[in-house]
Amino acid sequence: MNIELTKEEYERLLKVVYAGNWMLNGLREDPLEEYIEIEQKIFAASRELKGGTDQLRWDKKYHQFLPSEKLESEMDEFLQDYDENIFWNELIHRLAARDVLEQFGEDAVENMDETEENEHLAAFSETYESHFEERGILDLKISGT
């Protein structure tokens, strides 16, 4: 398979591949090698670019391409935004799900149709979202400690 890309398209692809591998392997103790291998394959295609790219650097010690400081810097804001959104979305969703269970009970929730359950989740989620937008985590406390 051959895909023709302009230099600009290739550099955008580098960012997508970097972000994808970061998401899949960034927090793993045992990285998924098949994704590292495909990342390296995409990175190695930079050899075909006239003038190369400032998005990558060759690491002599590890014999592989690594993202340059420039690429890491450009991606940092995207990755921080992703982390921030995941944090708040998960926190709100889990608190809302907990509250639906507390208010209605497990049996009632299991017997709700999807629309009804989603309405209750949305109501609790809106409350948490508004509160967290105003106060952040300042009011979060762990009871029983």
N, CA, C and O atoms as CSV, one atom per row, in Angstrom:
chain,resi,resn,atom,element,x,y,z
A,1,MET,N,N,0.843,-1.173,0.000
A,1,MET,CA,C,0.000,0.000,0.000
A,1,MET,C,C,0.888,1.235,0.000
A,1,MET,O,O,1.852,1.317,0.761
A,2,ASN,N,N,0.567,2.166,-0.833
A,2,ASN,CA,C,1.276,3.443,-0.875
A,2,ASN,C,C,0.277,4.565,-0.655
A,2,ASN,O,O,-0.817,4.564,-1.219
A,3,ILE,N,N,0.660,5.497,0.153
A,3,ILE,CA,C,-0.157,6.685,0.398
A,3,ILE,C,C,0.721,7.889,0.101
A,3,ILE,O,O,1.808,8.019,0.663
A,4,GLU,N,N,0.264,8.756,-0.764
A,4,GLU,CA,C,1.032,9.964,-1.071
A,4,GLU,C,C,0.541,11.094,-0.189
A,4,GLU,O,O,-0.653,11.384,-0.118
A,5,LEU,N,N,1.494,11.726,0.481
A,5,LEU,CA,C,1.187,12.836,1.369
A,5,LEU,C,C,2.127,13.996,1.071
A,5,LEU,O,O,3.282,13.796,0.696
A,6,THR,N,N,1.618,15.196,1.241
A,6,THR,CA,C,2.498,16.356,1.200
A,6,THR,C,C,3.290,16.374,2.506
A,6,THR,O,O,2.967,15.639,3.439
A,7,LYS,N,N,4.309,17.197,2.574
A,7,LYS,CA,C,5.086,17.302,3.808
A,7,LYS,C,C,4.189,17.744,4.965
A,7,LYS,O,O,4.314,17.233,6.077
A,8,GLU,N,N,3.291,18.687,4.708
A,8,GLU,CA,C,2.397,19.176,5.753
A,8,GLU,C,C,1.460,18.067,6.228
A,8,GLU,O,O,1.215,17.928,7.426
A,9,GLU,N,N,0.939,17.281,5.292
A,9,GLU,CA,C,0.064,16.168,5.663
A,9,GLU,C,C,0.835,15.118,6.465
A,9,GLU,O,O,0.327,14.581,7.449
A,10,TYR,N,N,2.048,14.838,6.039
A,10,TYR,CA,C,2.876,13.868,6.757
A,10,TYR,C,C,3.146,14.345,8.182
A,10,TYR,O,O,3.080,13.550,9.120
A,11,GLU,N,N,3.442,15.607,8.353
A,11,GLU,CA,C,3.714,16.119,9.694
A,11,GLU,C,C,2.462,16.107,10.567
A,11,GLU,O,O,2.564,15.944,11.783
A,12,ARG,N,N,1.289,16.276,9.971
A,12,ARG,CA,C,0.046,16.109,10.739
A,12,ARG,C,C,-0.145,14.649,11.121
A,12,ARG,O,O,-0.595,14.342,12.225
A,13,LEU,N,N,0.202,13.738,10.192
A,13,LEU,CA,C,0.125,12.308,10.483
A,13,LEU,C,C,1.058,11.954,11.636
A,13,LEU,O,O,0.699,11.149,12.495
A,14,LEU,N,N,2.253,12.547,11.666
A,14,LEU,CA,C,3.167,12.307,12.781
A,14,LEU,C,C,2.512,12.660,14.111
A,14,LEU,O,O,2.661,11.938,15.096
A,15,LYS,N,N,1.795,13.764,14.131
A,15,LYS,CA,C,1.130,14.192,15.364
A,15,LYS,C,C,0.037,13.210,15.775
A,15,LYS,O,O,-0.109,12.888,16.954
A,16,VAL,N,N,-0.719,12.742,14.803
A,16,VAL,CA,C,-1.784,11.778,15.092
A,16,VAL,C,C,-1.188,10.467,15.613
A,16,VAL,O,O,-1.684,9.898,16.585
A,17,VAL,N,N,-0.135,9.998,14.971
A,17,VAL,CA,C,0.514,8.752,15.383
A,17,VAL,C,C,1.136,8.918,16.768
A,17,VAL,O,O,1.004,8.038,17.618
A,18,TYR,N,N,1.802,10.027,16.992
A,18,TYR,CA,C,2.398,10.305,18.301
A,18,TYR,C,C,1.321,10.310,19.387
A,18,TYR,O,O,1.486,9.679,20.431
A,19,ALA,N,N,0.222,11.022,19.140
A,19,ALA,CA,C,-0.859,11.103,20.130
A,19,ALA,C,C,-1.497,9.738,20.357
A,19,ALA,O,O,-1.808,9.384,21.494
A,20,GLY,N,N,-1.693,8.976,19.299
A,20,GLY,CA,C,-2.285,7.656,19.434
A,20,GLY,C,C,-1.413,6.726,20.260
A,20,GLY,O,O,-1.913,6.028,21.143
A,21,ASN,N,N,-0.120,6.709,19.983
A,21,ASN,CA,C,0.780,5.851,20.746
A,21,ASN,C,C,0.898,6.341,22.180
A,21,ASN,O,O,1.007,5.536,23.105
A,22,TRP,N,N,0.878,7.643,22.371
A,22,TRP,CA,C,0.910,8.209,23.719
A,22,TRP,C,C,-0.303,7.737,24.514
A,22,TRP,O,O,-0.178,7.367,25.682
A,23,MET,N,N,-1.481,7.750,23.880
A,23,MET,CA,C,-2.694,7.310,24.573
A,23,MET,C,C,-2.644,5.820,24.884
A,23,MET,O,O,-3.017,5.399,25.980
A,24,LEU,N,N,-2.184,5.021,23.922
A,24,LEU,CA,C,-2.161,3.571,24.100
A,24,LEU,C,C,-1.059,3.098,25.042
A,24,LEU,O,O,-1.262,2.140,25.789
A,25,ASN,N,N,0.089,3.742,25.022
A,25,ASN,CA,C,1.242,3.238,25.762
A,25,ASN,C,C,1.766,4.160,26.854
A,25,ASN,O,O,2.612,3.757,27.652
A,26,GLY,N,N,1.276,5.381,26.897
A,26,GLY,CA,C,1.847,6.371,27.806
A,26,GLY,C,C,1.876,5.977,29.268
A,26,GLY,O,O,2.806,6.352,29.983
A,27,LEU,N,N,0.894,5.238,29.730
A,27,LEU,CA,C,0.827,4.890,31.150
A,27,LEU,C,C,1.024,3.400,31.411
A,27,LEU,O,O,0.841,2.939,32.538
A,28,ARG,N,N,1.393,2.655,30.391
A,28,ARG,CA,C,1.562,1.206,30.536
A,28,ARG,C,C,2.952,0.862,31.059
A,28,ARG,O,O,3.951,1.457,30.656
A,29,GLU,N,N,2.990,-0.112,31.966
A,29,GLU,CA,C,4.278,-0.651,32.387
A,29,GLU,C,C,4.874,-1.521,31.291
A,29,GLU,O,O,6.087,-1.524,31.085
A,30,ASP,N,N,4.026,-2.256,30.593
A,30,ASP,CA,C,4.445,-3.110,29.485
A,30,ASP,C,C,3.834,-2.558,28.205
A,30,ASP,O,O,2.690,-2.878,27.881
A,31,PRO,N,N,4.578,-1.735,27.473
A,31,PRO,CA,C,4.021,-1.116,26.261
A,31,PRO,C,C,3.579,-2.162,25.232
A,31,PRO,O,O,4.127,-3.262,25.158
A,32,LEU,N,N,2.596,-1.792,24.463
A,32,LEU,CA,C,2.105,-2.628,23.370
A,32,LEU,C,C,3.051,-2.440,22.188
A,32,LEU,O,O,2.992,-1.432,21.484
A,33,GLU,N,N,3.901,-3.402,21.987
A,33,GLU,CA,C,4.979,-3.301,20.997
A,33,GLU,C,C,4.464,-3.091,19.579
A,33,GLU,O,O,5.095,-2.385,18.793
A,34,GLU,N,N,3.327,-3.692,19.242
A,34,GLU,CA,C,2.836,-3.567,17.876
A,34,GLU,C,C,2.529,-2.113,17.512
A,34,GLU,O,O,2.611,-1.737,16.342
A,35,TYR,N,N,2.175,-1.295,18.509
A,35,TYR,CA,C,1.907,0.111,18.238
A,35,TYR,C,C,3.197,0.921,18.178
A,35,TYR,O,O,3.288,1.897,17.434
A,36,ILE,N,N,4.175,0.522,18.946
A,36,ILE,CA,C,5.490,1.159,18.858
A,36,ILE,C,C,6.099,0.868,17.488
A,36,ILE,O,O,6.697,1.745,16.867
A,37,GLU,N,N,5.942,-0.360,17.029
A,37,GLU,CA,C,6.491,-0.746,15.727
A,37,GLU,C,C,5.851,0.051,14.591
A,37,GLU,O,O,6.551,0.506,13.686
A,38,ILE,N,N,4.540,0.224,14.628
A,38,ILE,CA,C,3.880,0.977,13.542
A,38,ILE,C,C,4.249,2.450,13.648
A,38,ILE,O,O,4.397,3.120,12.626
A,39,GLU,N,N,4.400,2.966,14.865
A,39,GLU,CA,C,4.848,4.346,15.030
A,39,GLU,C,C,6.224,4.518,14.396
A,39,GLU,O,O,6.457,5.486,13.672
A,40,GLN,N,N,7.138,3.583,14.663
A,40,GLN,CA,C,8.481,3.659,14.100
A,40,GLN,C,C,8.448,3.573,12.576
A,40,GLN,O,O,9.232,4.237,11.897
A,41,LYS,N,N,7.559,2.772,12.050
A,41,LYS,CA,C,7.445,2.644,10.593
A,41,LYS,C,C,7.012,3.982,9.978
A,41,LYS,O,O,7.554,4.421,8.963
A,42,ILE,N,N,6.036,4.608,10.610
A,42,ILE,CA,C,5.568,5.922,10.122
A,42,ILE,C,C,6.668,6.962,10.303
A,42,ILE,O,O,6.906,7.769,9.404
A,43,PHE,N,N,7.342,6.955,11.453
A,43,PHE,CA,C,8.419,7.903,11.701
A,43,PHE,C,C,9.556,7.706,10.702
A,43,PHE,O,O,10.125,8.683,10.215
A,44,ALA,N,N,9.890,6.462,10.393
A,44,ALA,CA,C,11.003,6.175,9.483
A,44,ALA,C,C,10.745,6.695,8.076
A,44,ALA,O,O,11.690,6.948,7.329
A,45,ALA,N,N,9.495,6.857,7.711
A,45,ALA,CA,C,9.169,7.394,6.385
A,45,ALA,C,C,9.684,8.819,6.227
A,45,ALA,O,O,9.730,9.342,5.114
A,46,SER,N,N,10.071,9.449,7.332
A,46,SER,CA,C,10.613,10.813,7.254
A,46,SER,C,C,11.902,10.852,6.445
A,46,SER,O,O,12.287,11.909,5.946
A,47,ARG,N,N,12.561,9.727,6.314
A,47,ARG,CA,C,13.796,9.667,5.518
A,47,ARG,C,C,13.533,10.031,4.052
A,47,ARG,O,O,14.434,10.477,3.342
A,48,GLU,N,N,12.299,9.835,3.617
A,48,GLU,CA,C,11.958,10.103,2.221
A,48,GLU,C,C,11.654,11.579,1.960
A,48,GLU,O,O,11.542,11.994,0.806
A,49,LEU,N,N,11.522,12.368,3.022
A,49,LEU,CA,C,11.213,13.789,2.850
A,49,LEU,C,C,12.450,14.563,2.437
A,49,LEU,O,O,13.503,14.454,3.065
A,50,LYS,N,N,12.315,15.332,1.393
A,50,LYS,CA,C,13.403,16.234,1.025
A,50,LYS,C,C,13.525,17.285,2.118
A,50,LYS,O,O,12.552,17.955,2.464
A,51,GLY,N,N,14.703,17.419,2.645
A,51,GLY,CA,C,14.909,18.382,3.717
A,51,GLY,C,C,14.520,17.853,5.083
A,51,GLY,O,O,14.691,18.550,6.083
A,52,GLY,N,N,13.998,16.628,5.150
A,52,GLY,CA,C,13.633,16.023,6.432
A,52,GLY,C,C,12.513,16.759,7.134
A,52,GLY,O,O,11.763,17.516,6.518
A,53,THR,N,N,12.412,16.529,8.418
A,53,THR,CA,C,11.397,17.186,9.234
A,53,THR,C,C,12.005,17.543,10.583
A,53,THR,O,O,12.869,16.832,11.097
A,54,ASP,N,N,11.545,18.648,11.145
A,54,ASP,CA,C,12.014,19.032,12.479
A,54,ASP,C,C,11.116,18.437,13.567
A,54,ASP,O,O,11.248,18.783,14.741
A,55,GLN,N,N,10.211,17.551,13.178
A,55,GLN,CA,C,9.296,16.923,14.122
A,55,GLN,C,C,9.898,15.686,14.802
A,55,GLN,O,O,9.393,15.222,15.825
A,56,LEU,N,N,10.986,15.159,14.219
A,56,LEU,CA,C,11.586,13.919,14.715
A,56,LEU,C,C,13.085,14.079,14.864
A,56,LEU,O,O,13.700,14.979,14.292
A,57,ARG,N,N,13.660,13.171,15.655
A,57,ARG,CA,C,15.111,13.086,15.770
A,57,ARG,C,C,15.487,11.619,15.863
A,57,ARG,O,O,14.720,10.797,16.366
A,58,TRP,N,N,16.658,11.305,15.378
A,58,TRP,CA,C,17.156,9.932,15.444
A,58,TRP,C,C,17.927,9.759,16.743
A,58,TRP,O,O,18.825,10.545,17.045
A,59,ASP,N,N,17.578,8.726,17.517
A,59,ASP,CA,C,18.282,8.438,18.755
A,59,ASP,C,C,19.289,7.322,18.504
A,59,ASP,O,O,18.909,6.182,18.236
A,60,LYS,N,N,20.573,7.657,18.590
A,60,LYS,CA,C,21.632,6.685,18.304
A,60,LYS,C,C,21.670,5.573,19.348
A,60,LYS,O,O,21.938,4.418,19.018
A,61,LYS,N,N,21.407,5.914,20.583
A,61,LYS,CA,C,21.472,4.921,21.657
A,61,LYS,C,C,20.415,3.828,21.470
A,61,LYS,O,O,20.714,2.641,21.604
A,62,TYR,N,N,19.191,4.230,21.163
A,62,TYR,CA,C,18.088,3.273,21.043
A,62,TYR,C,C,17.816,2.850,19.600
A,62,TYR,O,O,16.977,1.985,19.347
A,63,HIS,N,N,18.519,3.458,18.673
A,63,HIS,CA,C,18.350,3.143,17.242
A,63,HIS,C,C,16.891,3.248,16.799
A,63,HIS,O,O,16.328,2.335,16.195
A,64,GLN,N,N,16.318,4.373,17.118
A,64,GLN,CA,C,14.935,4.618,16.700
A,64,GLN,C,C,14.669,6.112,16.601
A,64,GLN,O,O,15.417,6.939,17.122
A,65,PHE,N,N,13.582,6.425,15.915
A,65,PHE,CA,C,13.145,7.809,15.815
A,65,PHE,C,C,12.369,8.165,17.076
A,65,PHE,O,O,11.591,7.367,17.598
A,66,LEU,N,N,12.599,9.376,17.548
A,66,LEU,CA,C,11.866,9.896,18.694
A,66,LEU,C,C,11.293,11.251,18.311
A,66,LEU,O,O,11.824,11.925,17.428
A,67,PRO,N,N,10.222,11.648,18.966
A,67,PRO,CA,C,9.691,12.985,18.686
A,67,PRO,C,C,10.703,14.042,19.112
A,67,PRO,O,O,11.383,13.900,20.129
A,68,SER,N,N,10.788,15.097,18.320
A,68,SER,CA,C,11.675,16.204,18.678
A,68,SER,C,C,11.034,17.014,19.794
A,68,SER,O,O,9.852,16.855,20.100
A,69,GLU,N,N,11.839,17.887,20.397
A,69,GLU,CA,C,11.289,18.791,21.407
A,69,GLU,C,C,10.175,19.638,20.805
A,69,GLU,O,O,9.191,19.953,21.473
A,70,LYS,N,N,10.339,20.003,19.535
A,70,LYS,CA,C,9.319,20.810,18.865
A,70,LYS,C,C,7.999,20.054,18.790
A,70,LYS,O,O,6.949,20.608,19.117
A,71,LEU,N,N,8.041,18.800,18.363
A,71,LEU,CA,C,6.811,18.003,18.272
A,71,LEU,C,C,6.190,17.825,19.653
A,71,LEU,O,O,4.983,18.001,19.817
A,72,GLU,N,N,6.993,17.484,20.632
A,72,GLU,CA,C,6.461,17.304,21.984
A,72,GLU,C,C,5.836,18.591,22.503
A,72,GLU,O,O,4.780,18.565,23.136
A,73,SER,N,N,6.488,19.712,22.233
A,73,SER,CA,C,5.964,21.005,22.669
A,73,SER,C,C,4.638,21.323,21.977
A,73,SER,O,O,3.691,21.774,22.621
A,74,GLU,N,N,4.573,21.090,20.669
A,74,GLU,CA,C,3.331,21.349,19.923
A,74,GLU,C,C,2.193,20.455,20.400
A,74,GLU,O,O,1.036,20.877,20.418
A,75,MET,N,N,2.511,19.231,20.784
A,75,MET,CA,C,1.483,18.281,21.187
A,75,MET,C,C,1.084,18.431,22.646
A,75,MET,O,O,0.012,17.976,23.043
A,76,ASP,N,N,1.928,19.060,23.444
A,76,ASP,CA,C,1.683,19.162,24.877
A,76,ASP,C,C,0.324,19.781,25.192
A,76,ASP,O,O,-0.402,19.276,26.049
A,77,GLU,N,N,-0.022,20.853,24.517
A,77,GLU,CA,C,-1.304,21.507,24.787
A,77,GLU,C,C,-2.479,20.593,24.447
A,77,GLU,O,O,-3.451,20.517,25.199
A,78,PHE,N,N,-2.386,19.898,23.309
A,78,PHE,CA,C,-3.445,18.966,22.932
A,78,PHE,C,C,-3.604,17.860,23.985
A,78,PHE,O,O,-4.718,17.519,24.383
A,79,LEU,N,N,-2.476,17.314,24.422
A,79,LEU,CA,C,-2.513,16.208,25.374
A,79,LEU,C,C,-2.999,16.677,26.741
A,79,LEU,O,O,-3.723,15.951,27.423
A,80,GLN,N,N,-2.610,17.876,27.143
A,80,GLN,CA,C,-3.110,18.417,28.408
A,80,GLN,C,C,-4.620,18.665,28.341
A,80,GLN,O,O,-5.339,18.377,29.297
A,81,ASP,N,N,-5.099,19.197,27.216
A,81,ASP,CA,C,-6.539,19.401,27.042
A,81,ASP,C,C,-7.285,18.077,27.104
A,81,ASP,O,O,-8.348,17.977,27.717
A,82,TYR,N,N,-6.711,17.055,26.456
A,82,TYR,CA,C,-7.315,15.727,26.477
A,82,TYR,C,C,-7.412,15.207,27.911
A,82,TYR,O,O,-8.472,14.752,28.339
A,83,ASP,N,N,-6.303,15.274,28.649
A,83,ASP,CA,C,-6.299,14.812,30.036
A,83,ASP,C,C,-7.325,15.569,30.874
A,83,ASP,O,O,-8.063,14.970,31.657
A,84,GLU,N,N,-7.365,16.862,30.708
A,84,GLU,CA,C,-8.299,17.699,31.472
A,84,GLU,C,C,-9.745,17.311,31.180
A,84,GLU,O,O,-10.549,17.159,32.100
A,85,ASN,N,N,-10.072,17.150,29.896
A,85,ASN,CA,C,-11.434,16.772,29.528
A,85,ASN,C,C,-11.805,15.381,30.028
A,85,ASN,O,O,-12.915,15.173,30.517
A,86,ILE,N,N,-10.890,14.437,29.909
A,86,ILE,CA,C,-11.149,13.082,30.393
A,86,ILE,C,C,-11.381,13.095,31.900
A,86,ILE,O,O,-12.311,12.458,32.395
A,87,PHE,N,N,-10.537,13.821,32.624
A,87,PHE,CA,C,-10.688,13.895,34.078
A,87,PHE,C,C,-12.085,14.371,34.461
A,87,PHE,O,O,-12.782,13.702,35.223
A,88,TRP,N,N,-12.499,15.530,33.933
A,88,TRP,CA,C,-13.782,16.097,34.331
A,88,TRP,C,C,-14.946,15.248,33.836
A,88,TRP,O,O,-15.912,15.046,34.571
A,89,ASN,N,N,-14.876,14.751,32.612
A,89,ASN,CA,C,-15.965,13.915,32.094
A,89,ASN,C,C,-16.134,12.648,32.921
A,89,ASN,O,O,-17.256,12.275,33.265
A,90,GLU,N,N,-15.029,11.987,33.242
A,90,GLU,CA,C,-15.104,10.758,34.043
A,90,GLU,C,C,-15.600,11.045,35.454
A,90,GLU,O,O,-16.447,10.320,35.975
A,91,LEU,N,N,-15.077,12.094,36.073
A,91,LEU,CA,C,-15.507,12.434,37.422
A,91,LEU,C,C,-17.003,12.706,37.453
A,91,LEU,O,O,-17.718,12.163,38.295
A,92,ILE,N,N,-17.472,13.538,36.546
A,92,ILE,CA,C,-18.891,13.879,36.501
A,92,ILE,C,C,-19.735,12.641,36.224
A,92,ILE,O,O,-20.747,12.422,36.890
A,93,HIS,N,N,-19.331,11.826,35.247
A,93,HIS,CA,C,-20.106,10.637,34.900
A,93,HIS,C,C,-20.180,9.657,36.074
A,93,HIS,O,O,-21.249,9.125,36.373
A,94,ARG,N,N,-19.060,9.422,36.731
A,94,ARG,CA,C,-19.048,8.451,37.824
A,94,ARG,C,C,-19.835,8.940,39.026
A,94,ARG,O,O,-20.523,8.153,39.676
A,95,LEU,N,N,-19.744,10.222,39.330
A,95,LEU,CA,C,-20.541,10.762,40.430
A,95,LEU,C,C,-22.034,10.711,40.101
A,95,LEU,O,O,-22.850,10.365,40.955
A,96,ALA,N,N,-22.383,11.051,38.874
A,96,ALA,CA,C,-23.796,11.006,38.467
A,96,ALA,C,C,-24.332,9.573,38.519
A,96,ALA,O,O,-25.444,9.349,38.996
A,97,ALA,N,N,-23.555,8.606,38.035
A,97,ALA,CA,C,-23.985,7.203,38.070
A,97,ALA,C,C,-24.148,6.736,39.508
A,97,ALA,O,O,-25.100,6.024,39.828
A,98,ARG,N,N,-23.224,7.135,40.373
A,98,ARG,CA,C,-23.337,6.781,41.794
A,98,ARG,C,C,-24.622,7.343,42.392
A,98,ARG,O,O,-25.325,6.649,43.126
A,99,ASP,N,N,-24.928,8.603,42.077
A,99,ASP,CA,C,-26.108,9.248,42.645
A,99,ASP,C,C,-27.404,8.652,42.117
A,99,ASP,O,O,-28.380,8.543,42.859
A,100,VAL,N,N,-27.426,8.268,40.852
A,100,VAL,CA,C,-28.618,7.607,40.303
A,100,VAL,C,C,-28.854,6.299,41.049
A,100,VAL,O,O,-29.988,5.990,41.416
A,101,LEU,N,N,-27.800,5.534,41.272
A,101,LEU,CA,C,-27.936,4.281,42.022
A,101,LEU,C,C,-28.405,4.534,43.455
A,101,LEU,O,O,-29.274,3.825,43.963
A,102,GLU,N,N,-27.828,5.542,44.098
A,102,GLU,CA,C,-28.224,5.860,45.470
A,102,GLU,C,C,-29.681,6.293,45.551
A,102,GLU,O,O,-30.395,5.882,46.465
A,103,GLN,N,N,-30.132,7.112,44.614
A,103,GLN,CA,C,-31.492,7.640,44.671
A,103,GLN,C,C,-32.537,6.595,44.304
A,103,GLN,O,O,-33.600,6.543,44.923
A,104,PHE,N,N,-32.253,5.765,43.308
A,104,PHE,CA,C,-33.288,4.870,42.803
A,104,PHE,C,C,-33.073,3.409,43.175
A,104,PHE,O,O,-34.019,2.623,43.134
A,105,GLY,N,N,-31.872,3.033,43.529
A,105,GLY,CA,C,-31.570,1.649,43.872
A,105,GLY,C,C,-31.191,0.845,42.634
A,105,GLY,O,O,-31.590,1.158,41.512
A,106,GLU,N,N,-30.405,-0.203,42.879
A,106,GLU,CA,C,-29.877,-1.002,41.780
A,106,GLU,C,C,-30.971,-1.675,40.960
A,106,GLU,O,O,-30.907,-1.691,39.731
A,107,ASP,N,N,-31.978,-2.234,41.640
A,107,ASP,CA,C,-33.061,-2.926,40.914
A,107,ASP,C,C,-33.815,-1.969,39.997
A,107,ASP,O,O,-34.102,-2.295,38.845
A,108,ALA,N,N,-34.134,-0.787,40.519
A,108,ALA,CA,C,-34.881,0.184,39.727
A,108,ALA,C,C,-34.061,0.633,38.513
A,108,ALA,O,O,-34.597,0.762,37.413
A,109,VAL,N,N,-32.767,0.868,38.717
A,109,VAL,CA,C,-31.906,1.311,37.615
A,109,VAL,C,C,-31.807,0.214,36.559
A,109,VAL,O,O,-31.865,0.502,35.363
A,110,GLU,N,N,-31.661,-1.023,36.981
A,110,GLU,CA,C,-31.586,-2.137,36.027
A,110,GLU,C,C,-32.864,-2.275,35.207
A,110,GLU,O,O,-32.824,-2.732,34.065
A,111,ASN,N,N,-34.010,-1.878,35.793
A,111,ASN,CA,C,-35.296,-1.985,35.092
A,111,ASN,C,C,-35.673,-0.724,34.307
A,111,ASN,O,O,-36.689,-0.710,33.612
A,112,MET,N,N,-34.872,0.317,34.412
A,112,MET,CA,C,-35.146,1.548,33.652
A,112,MET,C,C,-34.801,1.319,32.191
A,112,MET,O,O,-33.862,0.592,31.865
A,113,ASP,N,N,-35.574,1.950,31.316
A,113,ASP,CA,C,-35.143,1.924,29.917
A,113,ASP,C,C,-33.999,2.932,29.770
A,113,ASP,O,O,-33.788,3.785,30.632
A,114,GLU,N,N,-33.287,2.815,28.684
A,114,GLU,CA,C,-32.086,3.625,28.478
A,114,GLU,C,C,-32.390,5.122,28.517
A,114,GLU,O,O,-31.603,5.898,29.058
A,115,THR,N,N,-33.505,5.526,27.956
A,115,THR,CA,C,-33.865,6.945,27.916
A,115,THR,C,C,-34.069,7.488,29.320
A,115,THR,O,O,-33.575,8.568,29.642
A,116,GLU,N,N,-34.790,6.755,30.160
A,116,GLU,CA,C,-35.048,7.219,31.521
A,116,GLU,C,C,-33.743,7.302,32.328
A,116,GLU,O,O,-33.503,8.282,33.035
A,117,GLU,N,N,-32.917,6.275,32.214
A,117,GLU,CA,C,-31.644,6.288,32.937
A,117,GLU,C,C,-30.778,7.461,32.477
A,117,GLU,O,O,-30.166,8.146,33.297
A,118,ASN,N,N,-30.728,7.689,31.166
A,118,ASN,CA,C,-29.934,8.805,30.635
A,118,ASN,C,C,-30.456,10.151,31.100
A,118,ASN,O,O,-29.671,11.073,31.324
A,119,GLU,N,N,-31.782,10.283,31.252
A,119,GLU,CA,C,-32.356,11.536,31.758
A,119,GLU,C,C,-31.897,11.802,33.187
A,119,GLU,O,O,-31.533,12.926,33.532
A,120,HIS,N,N,-31.917,10.756,34.018
A,120,HIS,CA,C,-31.462,10.923,35.406
A,120,HIS,C,C,-29.958,11.221,35.456
A,120,HIS,O,O,-29.513,12.087,36.210
A,121,LEU,N,N,-29.193,10.501,34.652
A,121,LEU,CA,C,-27.749,10.767,34.595
A,121,LEU,C,C,-27.475,12.198,34.146
A,121,LEU,O,O,-26.607,12.871,34.702
A,122,ALA,N,N,-28.213,12.662,33.145
A,122,ALA,CA,C,-28.021,14.018,32.626
A,122,ALA,C,C,-28.336,15.064,33.690
A,122,ALA,O,O,-27.635,16.070,33.801
A,123,ALA,N,N,-29.388,14.830,34.470
A,123,ALA,CA,C,-29.753,15.790,35.510
A,123,ALA,C,C,-28.644,15.910,36.557
A,123,ALA,O,O,-28.244,17.016,36.921
A,124,PHE,N,N,-28.157,14.784,37.031
A,124,PHE,CA,C,-27.059,14.825,38.008
A,124,PHE,C,C,-25.791,15.394,37.369
A,124,PHE,O,O,-25.074,16.172,37.998
A,125,SER,N,N,-25.519,15.013,36.138
A,125,SER,CA,C,-24.320,15.498,35.449
A,125,SER,C,C,-24.336,17.013,35.319
A,125,SER,O,O,-23.319,17.669,35.545
A,126,GLU,N,N,-25.495,17.573,34.953
A,126,GLU,CA,C,-25.602,19.033,34.821
A,126,GLU,C,C,-25.291,19.728,36.139
A,126,GLU,O,O,-24.622,20.761,36.163
A,127,THR,N,N,-25.785,19.152,37.241
A,127,THR,CA,C,-25.529,19.734,38.554
A,127,THR,C,C,-24.045,19.737,38.858
A,127,THR,O,O,-23.488,20.754,39.272
A,128,TYR,N,N,-23.403,18.590,38.651
A,128,TYR,CA,C,-21.958,18.503,38.907
A,128,TYR,C,C,-21.170,19.409,37.967
A,128,TYR,O,O,-20.231,20.084,38.388
A,129,GLU,N,N,-21.553,19.419,36.703
A,129,GLU,CA,C,-20.822,20.242,35.737
A,129,GLU,C,C,-20.867,21.711,36.136
A,129,GLU,O,O,-19.842,22.393,36.109
A,130,SER,N,N,-22.041,22.202,36.503
A,130,SER,CA,C,-22.176,23.598,36.924
A,130,SER,C,C,-21.329,23.872,38.168
A,130,SER,O,O,-20.628,24.881,38.251
A,131,HIS,N,N,-21.410,22.958,39.125
A,131,HIS,CA,C,-20.659,23.152,40.364
A,131,HIS,C,C,-19.155,23.154,40.108
A,131,HIS,O,O,-18.439,24.012,40.625
A,132,PHE,N,N,-18.673,22.203,39.316
A,132,PHE,CA,C,-17.238,22.116,39.065
A,132,PHE,C,C,-16.731,23.278,38.219
A,132,PHE,O,O,-15.588,23.704,38.381
A,133,GLU,N,N,-17.560,23.794,37.324
A,133,GLU,CA,C,-17.156,24.967,36.546
A,133,GLU,C,C,-16.925,26.152,37.469
A,133,GLU,O,O,-16.023,26.960,37.247
A,134,GLU,N,N,-17.752,26.250,38.510
A,134,GLU,CA,C,-17.650,27.380,39.438
A,134,GLU,C,C,-16.584,27.161,40.510
A,134,GLU,O,O,-15.840,28.084,40.841
A,135,ARG,N,N,-16.506,25.936,41.058
A,135,ARG,CA,C,-15.674,25.705,42.234
A,135,ARG,C,C,-14.525,24.721,42.040
A,135,ARG,O,O,-13.699,24.553,42.937
A,136,GLY,N,N,-14.464,24.070,40.878
A,136,GLY,CA,C,-13.424,23.064,40.695
A,136,GLY,C,C,-13.588,21.942,41.705
A,136,GLY,O,O,-14.709,21.514,41.983
A,137,ILE,N,N,-12.484,21.464,42.254
A,137,ILE,CA,C,-12.557,20.364,43.223
A,137,ILE,C,C,-12.518,20.848,44.670
A,137,ILE,O,O,-12.362,20.043,45.588
A,138,LEU,N,N,-12.659,22.158,44.882
A,138,LEU,CA,C,-12.530,22.724,46.232
A,138,LEU,C,C,-13.477,22.083,47.234
A,138,LEU,O,O,-13.123,21.951,48.406
A,139,ASP,N,N,-14.654,21.687,46.816
A,139,ASP,CA,C,-15.646,21.154,47.742
A,139,ASP,C,C,-15.620,19.627,47.866
A,139,ASP,O,O,-16.389,19.063,48.644
A,140,LEU,N,N,-14.764,18.961,47.124
A,140,LEU,CA,C,-14.695,17.498,47.205
A,140,LEU,C,C,-14.022,17.076,48.493
A,140,LEU,O,O,-12.931,17.540,48.823
A,141,LYS,N,N,-14.679,16.202,49.209
A,141,LYS,CA,C,-14.147,15.651,50.455
A,141,LYS,C,C,-14.398,14.158,50.437
A,141,LYS,O,O,-15.392,13.699,49.874
A,142,ILE,N,N,-13.503,13.397,51.049
A,142,ILE,CA,C,-13.688,11.972,51.191
A,142,ILE,C,C,-14.244,11.746,52.589
A,142,ILE,O,O,-13.594,12.068,53.584
A,143,SER,N,N,-15.455,11.187,52.661
A,143,SER,CA,C,-16.061,10.958,53.962
A,143,SER,C,C,-15.467,9.697,54.590
A,143,SER,O,O,-15.032,8.779,53.895
A,144,GLY,N,N,-15.464,9.681,55.909
A,144,GLY,CA,C,-14.981,8.492,56.631
A,144,GLY,C,C,-13.482,8.469,56.816
A,144,GLY,O,O,-12.928,7.446,57.218
A,145,THR,N,N,-12.803,9.587,56.528
A,145,THR,CA,C,-11.356,9.590,56.744
A,145,THR,C,C,-10.983,10.557,57.845
A,145,THR,O,O,-9.804,10.697,58.170
